[in-house]
């Protein structure tokens, strides 16, 4: 039984079995328990062949990255101004039966995606566009530079034009429940029937 021994960087207490190193170079083999101090373990690089379990936060500083993939294809980091998740190879998937994109406080939803269902786009927490099985539902005004509609347009409400209604030859303006009044030009003559 040896009494407590110490050196420049190493202290061993044989009665408690505690080995304390203020600095360490080389390989650490076995289990490290009872670590204390800040930081507990400090090293330039480390390799773990098993799972690493944290029972507190993983605290990285600005520009320190979490690197994922053999070629470090995914990076998660904060650069001091903004947070980043980047993927340099292939597609990037975010999965869930319901996925929401929110503000930092998670109090306002920007996008709400529901599995096998709708996707909502919000403005100031108010739904403005919802996808549905037969298209989209827009709440509010749709403002666009041009509009190309293929098929029938069913408009409920007034239509206000600030320019021409430009119809091609033989295109008709049909009025009345039974389309009783027709206004058109056939390429040669104009008709009101």
BAFI-3210 file (N, C-alpha, C; in Angstrom, 3 decimals, decimal comma, padded with zeros to 6 digits):
// residues 193
n [1|2|3|4|5|6|7|8|9|10|11|12|13|14|15|16|17|18|19|20|21|22|23|24|25|26|27|28|29|30|31|32|33|34|35|36|37|38|39|40|41|42|43|44|45|46|47|48|49|50|51|52|53|54|55|56|57|58|59|60|61|62|63|64|65|66|67|68|69|70|71|72|73|74|75|76|77|78|79|80|81|82|83|84|85|86|87|88|89|90|91|92|93|94|95|96|97|98|99|100|101|102|103|104|105|106|107|108|109|110|111|112|113|114|115|116|117|118|119|120|121|122|123|124|125|126|127|128|129|130|131|132|133|134|135|136|137|138|139|140|141|142|143|144|145|146|147|148|149|150|151|152|153|154|155|156|157|158|159|160|161|162|163|164|165|166|167|168|169|170|171|172|173|174|175|176|177|178|179|180|181|182|183|184|185|186|187|188|189|190|191|192|193]
n.u [000,856|000,741|001,442|-000,070|001,073|002,813|003,526|004,848|002,654|000,909|-001,022|-001,461|-003,602|-003,417|-005,102|-007,673|-007,719|-007,686|-006,543|-005,066|-004,592|-003,108|-002,336|-002,239|-000,784|-000,998|-002,465|-005,669|-006,914|-009,614|-012,169|-013,204|-014,031|-015,730|-014,863|-014,002|-014,161|-013,487|-012,442|-013,668|-012,417|-009,970|-008,937|-007,229|-008,128|-010,319|-011,211|-013,923|-015,143|-017,549|-020,906|-021,548|-022,667|-024,321|-025,037|-025,727|-025,519|-024,223|-021,904|-020,959|-018,782|-018,928|-018,647|-017,646|-018,254|-020,733|-020,114|-021,247|-021,403|-019,251|-017,628|-017,881|-020,265|-022,596|-023,042|-023,498|-023,819|-023,056|-022,315|-021,716|-023,332|-025,527|-027,384|-026,588|-027,380|-025,962|-025,749|-023,639|-023,695|-025,828|-029,396|-031,319|-033,192|-035,979|-037,881|-041,112|-044,305|-045,739|-044,524|-043,181|-042,179|-040,875|-040,688|-037,849|-038,580|-040,485|-043,168|-044,608|-045,841|-044,490|-044,565|-046,554|-046,647|-048,487|-048,611|-049,697|-051,572|-052,443|-050,478|-049,622|-049,024|-048,017|-048,713|-047,678|-048,725|-051,176|-053,035|-052,363|-052,041|-053,106|-052,499|-054,463|-056,395|-057,380|-055,989|-055,029|-055,833|-056,299|-056,124|-057,083|-055,521|-054,344|-051,615|-050,058|-047,738|-048,476|-051,073|-051,875|-054,308|-055,206|-057,912|-061,124|-062,171|-063,584|-065,138|-066,168|-067,774|-067,015|-065,325|-062,769|-061,378|-058,404|-057,419|-057,515|-059,961|-058,963|-059,867|-059,609|-060,261|-063,525|-063,767|-065,977|-068,037|-070,182|-073,392|-075,954|-078,041|-078,458|-076,535|-077,560|-077,034|-074,630|-071,479|-069,186|-066,375|-065,848|-063,601|-064,093|-066,603|-068,414|-070,464|-073,522|-075,481]
n.v [-001,182|002,023|005,361|008,609|009,891|012,254|014,230|016,403|016,712|014,780|013,049|010,493|008,767|006,205|005,175|006,020|005,384|007,239|008,842|011,672|013,869|016,773|017,448|015,543|013,242|010,981|007,672|006,978|004,363|002,296|002,960|006,225|007,693|009,715|012,240|015,657|019,254|021,983|022,331|018,893|016,875|017,660|017,894|017,766|016,130|013,291|009,837|007,691|004,464|003,492|004,322|007,735|009,266|012,031|013,831|016,325|019,539|019,834|021,994|024,152|026,566|029,674|029,064|026,511|023,202|020,651|017,786|015,591|012,420|010,509|012,076|014,478|015,725|016,973|019,879|021,454|024,453|027,602|030,805|033,071|035,097|033,934|030,831|027,707|024,984|022,853|020,912|019,194|017,191|015,369|014,887|016,632|015,730|016,381|014,891|013,853|013,175|015,419|018,462|021,492|024,791|027,309|030,431|031,582|031,422|029,497|030,179|031,157|029,954|029,434|027,699|024,843|021,482|018,621|015,162|013,230|015,150|018,526|021,506|024,392|027,828|030,648|034,068|036,229|034,515|033,860|031,836|031,825|030,457|027,301|023,985|021,564|018,618|019,097|021,275|024,535|026,701|030,042|032,601|035,851|038,385|037,662|038,636|039,211|039,390|038,386|036,219|033,027|030,979|027,738|026,121|026,185|029,129|029,859|032,382|034,008|036,852|040,310|041,330|043,443|045,336|046,927|047,433|046,268|043,800|041,226|039,364|036,657|036,104|034,941|034,175|034,396|036,618|035,591|036,000|035,870|033,353|031,120|031,548|033,396|035,793|036,710|038,106|038,834|038,662|037,526|037,566|038,792|040,072|041,772|040,646|040,745|038,705]
n.w [000,000|-001,053|-000,138|-000,812|-003,886|-005,898|-008,796|-011,332|-013,169|-012,301|-009,909|-007,556|-005,460|-003,359|-001,423|-002,081|-004,722|-006,705|-009,572|-010,644|-013,260|-014,383|-016,857|-019,883|-022,085|-024,733|-025,050|-023,702|-022,002|-021,122|-018,630|-017,841|-014,932|-012,509|-013,193|-012,880|-012,798|-015,093|-018,362|-018,382|-019,955|-022,214|-025,471|-028,645|-030,836|-031,036|-031,029|-031,117|-030,678|-029,940|-028,838|-027,939|-025,120|-023,954|-021,020|-020,647|-022,227|-025,573|-026,141|-028,417|-029,845|-031,771|-035,224|-034,746|-035,732|-036,238|-037,872|-040,321|-041,940|-044,125|-045,789|-044,463|-045,274|-044,354|-042,501|-039,406|-037,840|-036,163|-037,229|-035,818|-036,624|-037,939|-037,893|-039,449|-041,596|-043,742|-046,734|-048,736|-050,618|-052,592|-051,943|-049,444|-046,781|-044,713|-042,411|-041,203|-039,668|-039,386|-040,199|-039,185|-039,873|-038,002|-036,088|-034,096|-031,408|-031,467|-031,585|-033,652|-036,659|-039,853|-042,081|-042,495|-042,736|-043,483|-043,282|-046,046|-046,655|-046,395|-047,121|-045,516|-046,019|-044,269|-043,351|-041,009|-038,992|-040,105|-042,251|-045,655|-048,071|-048,999|-049,823|-051,571|-052,448|-055,017|-055,956|-055,024|-052,281|-051,870|-049,578|-049,368|-051,370|-054,649|-056,202|-059,197|-061,954|-064,429|-065,636|-066,494|-067,398|-067,878|-068,964|-067,335|-065,692|-062,681|-061,281|-058,451|-057,600|-058,364|-061,373|-062,064|-064,531|-065,532|-067,909|-071,318|-072,307|-073,962|-076,547|-078,854|-082,425|-082,958|-080,322|-077,568|-075,660|-073,304|-072,092|-069,562|-067,975|-069,614|-071,517|-073,343|-074,657|-076,960|-077,666|-080,088|-082,408|-085,646|-087,199|-089,550|-089,350|-086,748|-084,049|-082,267|-080,723]
ca.u [000,000|001,543|000,814|-000,275|002,258|002,517|004,594|004,542|001,324|000,204|-001,182|-002,142|-003,937|-003,645|-006,199|-008,942|-007,604|-007,873|-005,389|-005,378|-003,594|-003,407|-002,185|-002,094|-000,442|-000,972|-003,748|-006,405|-007,587|-010,456|-013,259|-012,873|-015,179|-015,469|-014,162|-014,532|-013,415|-013,924|-013,205|-013,339|-011,403|-009,665|-007,984|-007,341|-009,000|-010,631|-011,914|-014,721|-015,647|-018,896|-021,798|-021,206|-023,884|-024,176|-026,096|-025,881|-025,476|-023,032|-021,745|-019,970|-018,624|-019,148|-017,886|-017,403|-019,262|-021,057|-019,888|-021,879|-021,102|-017,839|-016,938|-018,350|-021,188|-023,547|-022,456|-024,423|-022,994|-023,444|-021,127|-021,636|-024,432|-026,691|-027,229|-026,554|-027,330|-025,641|-025,520|-022,875|-023,752|-027,116|-030,604|-031,428|-034,564|-036,470|-039,057|-041,989|-045,706|-046,125|-043,305|-043,475|-041,083|-041,354|-039,727|-036,890|-039,257|-041,455|-044,482|-045,284|-045,586|-044,379|-044,986|-047,076|-046,800|-049,160|-048,457|-050,854|-052,580|-052,223|-049,335|-050,075|-048,058|-048,600|-048,185|-047,966|-049,528|-052,457|-052,890|-052,614|-052,114|-053,242|-052,641|-055,547|-056,361|-057,689|-055,244|-054,657|-056,802|-055,601|-056,908|-056,559|-055,299|-053,277|-051,051|-049,048|-047,454|-049,284|-051,845|-052,192|-055,208|-055,579|-059,138|-062,230|-061,997|-064,857|-064,889|-067,301|-067,493|-066,829|-064,038|-062,469|-060,262|-057,759|-056,875|-058,441|-060,317|-058,456|-060,323|-059,205|-061,396|-064,560|-063,954|-067,243|-068,507|-071,501|-074,129|-077,239|-077,962|-078,358|-075,646|-078,512|-076,474|-073,254|-070,784|-067,927|-065,928|-065,466|-062,469|-064,573|-067,734|-068,704|-071,811|-074,215|-076,595]
ca.v [000,000|003,217|006,608|009,519|010,265|013,316|014,675|017,690|016,703|013,556|012,751|009,222|008,501|004,756|004,804|006,227|004,883|008,350|009,309|012,998|014,385|018,134|017,372|014,137|012,986|009,554|006,998|006,687|003,085|001,951|003,883|007,413|008,032|010,678|013,404|016,921|020,406|022,519|021,216|017,580|016,313|018,599|017,307|018,277|015,222|012,061|008,836|006,813|003,339|003,197|005,468|008,781|009,720|013,275|014,037|017,778|020,140|019,869|023,442|024,515|028,006|030,140|028,431|025,096|022,508|019,229|017,268|014,282|011,754|010,165|013,232|015,671|016,332|017,828|020,724|022,211|025,388|029,010|031,554|034,321|035,930|033,110|029,383|027,085|023,544|022,724|019,564|019,408|016,043|014,688|015,551|016,868|015,416|016,612|014,032|013,797|013,101|016,826|019,269|022,919|025,747|028,346|031,434|031,073|031,143|028,448|030,721|031,527|028,988|029,973|026,634|023,681|020,375|017,484|013,945|012,846|016,197|019,906|022,332|025,768|028,920|031,683|035,420|036,723|033,477|033,706|030,988|032,538|029,494|025,916|023,006|020,607|017,540|019,573|022,494|025,366|027,670|031,269|033,525|037,196|038,834|037,083|039,686|038,629|040,184|037,830|035,065|032,154|029,943|026,714|025,511|027,058|029,954|030,085|033,555|034,492|038,245|041,211|041,384|044,811|045,395|048,228|047,395|045,657|042,393|040,922|038,068|036,344|035,934|033,953|034,023|035,061|037,001|034,959|036,618|035,248|032,018|030,143|032,136|033,896|036,914|036,475|039,212|038,301|039,072|036,282|037,810|039,688|040,852|041,785|040,134|040,735|037,757]
ca.w [000,000|-001,195|000,251|-001,938|-004,645|-006,846|-009,662|-011,934|-013,766|-011,946|-008,486|-007,338|-004,074|-003,332|-000,535|-002,784|-006,089|-007,640|-010,327|-011,153|-014,193|-014,806|-018,307|-020,257|-023,477|-025,005|-025,180|-022,485|-022,188|-019,988|-018,336|-017,065|-014,090|-011,454|-013,718|-012,408|-013,281|-016,377|-018,933|-017,841|-020,851|-023,283|-026,402|-030,005|-031,571|-030,330|-031,820|-030,276|-031,455|-029,465|-028,722|-026,992|-024,471|-023,209|-020,041|-020,596|-023,552|-026,413|-026,240|-029,424|-030,015|-033,137|-036,297|-034,467|-036,536|-036,169|-039,220|-040,486|-043,204|-044,318|-046,362|-043,755|-046,236|-043,651|-041,465|-038,579|-037,080|-036,054|-037,628|-035,071|-037,088|-038,269|-037,825|-040,778|-041,864|-045,162|-047,254|-049,965|-051,523|-052,666|-051,464|-048,007|-046,411|-043,358|-042,394|-040,044|-040,063|-039,463|-040,128|-039,103|-039,868|-037,095|-035,650|-033,113|-030,143|-031,770|-031,254|-034,889|-037,718|-041,206|-042,987|-041,772|-043,693|-042,863|-044,078|-046,850|-046,575|-046,821|-046,750|-045,308|-045,969|-043,430|-043,228|-039,665|-038,331|-040,779|-043,437|-046,912|-049,161|-048,560|-050,898|-051,360|-053,439|-056,370|-056,274|-053,887|-051,790|-051,515|-048,766|-049,582|-052,745|-055,463|-057,035|-060,078|-063,148|-065,513|-065,212|-067,616|-066,898|-068,849|-068,486|-066,968|-064,505|-062,008|-060,444|-057,691|-057,270|-059,498|-062,053|-062,453|-065,467|-065,673|-069,274|-072,270|-072,327|-075,303|-077,027|-080,221|-083,352|-082,646|-078,877|-077,290|-074,338|-073,160|-071,000|-069,249|-067,388|-070,699|-072,534|-074,337|-075,396|-077,376|-078,309|-080,610|-083,749|-086,327|-088,089|-090,604|-088,875|-085,314|-083,838|-080,984|-080,971]
c.u [000,895|000,757|000,596|001,042|001,881|003,756|004,188|003,113|000,432|000,155|-001,959|-002,362|-004,311|-004,794|-007,558|-008,922|-007,740|-006,547|-005,788|-004,242|-004,000|-003,160|-001,871|-001,770|-000,372|-002,369|-004,357|-007,211|-008,381|-011,528|-012,744|-014,113|-014,761|-014,729|-014,812|-013,666|-013,957|-012,712|-012,776|-012,238|-011,197|-008,634|-008,198|-008,273|-009,252|-011,373|-012,629|-015,263|-017,050|-019,739|-021,258|-022,525|-023,573|-025,321|-026,253|-025,759|-024,159|-022,856|-020,610|-019,928|-018,873|-018,144|-017,389|-018,550|-019,507|-020,973|-020,446|-021,562|-019,609|-017,044|-017,339|-019,348|-022,218|-022,809|-023,581|-023,573|-023,640|-022,200|-020,958|-022,756|-025,687|-026,348|-027,323|-026,641|-027,078|-025,392|-024,845|-022,996|-025,134|-028,258|-030,561|-032,884|-034,814|-037,777|-039,827|-043,416|-046,334|-044,864|-043,703|-042,175|-041,588|-040,294|-038,850|-037,551|-040,277|-042,856|-045,267|-044,851|-045,532|-044,935|-045,423|-047,391|-047,381|-049,057|-049,773|-051,953|-052,051|-050,833|-049,870|-048,880|-048,721|-047,951|-048,627|-048,978|-050,918|-052,255|-053,262|-052,720|-052,141|-053,334|-053,781|-055,569|-056,618|-056,993|-054,800|-055,809|-056,013|-056,558|-056,290|-056,361|-054,159|-052,801|-049,935|-048,867|-048,231|-049,978|-052,241|-053,024|-055,535|-056,802|-060,140|-061,859|-063,367|-064,623|-066,190|-066,958|-067,270|-065,433|-063,844|-061,237|-059,717|-057,045|-057,912|-058,767|-060,029|-058,845|-059,878|-060,449|-062,238|-064,626|-065,144|-067,331|-069,926|-072,172|-075,468|-077,042|-077,815|-077,448|-076,463|-077,961|-075,006|-072,713|-069,438|-067,605|-065,378|-064,258|-062,810|-065,637|-067,836|-070,159|-072,259|-075,449|-077,314]
c.v [001,234|004,418|007,476|009,925|011,409|013,650|016,017|017,757|015,586|013,392|011,445|009,043|007,035|004,368|004,997|005,656|005,971|008,735|010,636|013,466|015,803|018,298|015,943|014,049|011,482|008,993|006,772|005,429|002,767|002,996|005,055|007,790|009,057|011,910|014,672|018,052|020,852|022,880|019,899|016,922|017,326|017,961|017,896|017,433|013,992|011,126|007,896|005,692|002,935|004,444|006,471|009,303|010,975|013,374|015,517|018,280|019,857|021,342|023,763|026,024|028,378|029,515|027,028|024,324|021,086|018,739|015,859|013,720|011,521|011,332|014,542|016,457|017,257|018,576|021,443|023,142|026,759|029,828|032,875|035,268|035,115|031,631|028,783|025,568|023,437|021,266|019,710|018,268|015,405|015,524|015,696|016,689|015,799|015,858|014,125|013,700|014,490|017,648|020,734|023,704|026,953|029,410|030,839|030,707|030,008|028,891|031,124|030,563|029,716|028,987|025,448|022,589|019,165|016,290|013,561|013,907|017,530|020,424|023,760|026,707|030,070|033,043|035,936|035,826|033,293|032,915|031,782|031,593|028,090|025,021|022,065|019,635|018,028|020,887|023,232|026,293|028,877|032,153|034,901|037,447|038,055|038,174|039,081|039,520|039,698|036,586|034,286|031,003|029,003|025,995|026,580|027,835|030,237|031,198|033,954|035,904|039,047|041,075|042,816|044,793|046,817|048,308|046,693|044,218|041,952|039,500|037,877|036,174|034,731|033,578|034,879|035,512|036,473|035,529|035,925|033,832|030,935|030,629|032,712|035,041|036,612|037,733|038,672|038,914|037,823|036,427|038,740|040,632|040,752|041,387|040,392|039,895|037,459]
c.w [000,000|-000,688|-000,978|-002,576|-005,579|-007,640|-010,244|-012,450|-013,250|-010,443|-008,371|-005,855|-003,981|-002,424|-001,220|-004,200|-007,132|-008,267|-010,948|-012,038|-014,570|-016,294|-018,657|-021,734|-023,663|-025,073|-023,811|-022,746|-020,935|-019,793|-017,511|-016,276|-013,061|-011,924|-013,180|-012,923|-014,618|-017,187|-018,314|-018,643|-021,964|-024,186|-027,783|-030,842|-030,720|-031,251|-030,865|-031,142|-031,017|-029,441|-027,715|-026,429|-023,681|-022,223|-019,743|-022,031|-024,272|-026,757|-027,195|-029,563|-031,476|-034,092|-035,968|-035,097|-036,057|-037,607|-039,298|-041,858|-043,352|-044,875|-045,697|-044,613|-045,591|-042,551|-040,732|-037,724|-036,998|-036,327|-036,879|-035,437|-037,335|-038,145|-039,211|-040,674|-043,358|-045,505|-048,612|-050,966|-051,473|-052,124|-049,959|-047,624|-044,960|-043,283|-041,095|-040,520|-040,097|-039,237|-040,150|-039,127|-039,089|-036,847|-034,544|-031,794|-030,269|-031,343|-032,496|-035,988|-039,057|-042,232|-042,136|-042,792|-042,969|-043,806|-044,756|-046,844|-047,063|-046,461|-046,650|-045,321|-045,232|-043,680|-041,867|-038,954|-038,935|-042,068|-044,680|-048,102|-048,572|-049,779|-050,539|-052,520|-054,851|-056,714|-055,036|-053,526|-051,301|-050,743|-048,907|-051,062|-053,392|-056,408|-057,870|-061,302|-064,356|-064,982|-066,448|-067,062|-068,047|-068,301|-068,104|-065,709|-063,917|-060,994|-059,771|-057,241|-058,532|-060,080|-062,513|-063,339|-065,517|-067,015|-070,137|-071,912|-073,751|-075,681|-078,473|-081,103|-082,954|-081,167|-078,494|-075,835|-074,257|-071,927|-070,822|-068,742|-068,446|-071,811|-073,685|-075,181|-075,682|-078,033|-078,769|-081,964|-084,429|-087,244|-089,235|-090,061|-087,345|-085,121|-082,418|-081,238|-079,669]
res [x|x|x|x|x|x|x|x|x|x|x|x|x|x|x|x|x|x|x|x|x|x|x|x|x|x|x|x|x|x|x|x|x|x|x|x|x|x|x|x|x|x|x|x|x|x|x|x|x|x|x|x|x|x|x|x|x|x|x|x|x|x|x|x|x|x|x|x|x|x|x|x|x|x|x|x|x|x|x|x|x|x|x|x|x|x|x|x|x|x|x|x|x|x|x|x|x|x|x|x|x|x|x|x|x|x|x|x|x|x|x|x|x|x|x|x|x|x|x|x|x|x|x|x|x|x|x|x|x|x|x|x|x|x|x|x|x|x|x|x|x|x|x|x|x|x|x|x|x|x|x|x|x|x|x|x|x|x|x|x|x|x|x|x|x|x|x|x|x|x|x|x|x|x|x|x|x|x|x|x|x|x|x|x|x|x|x|x|x|x|x|x|x]
***
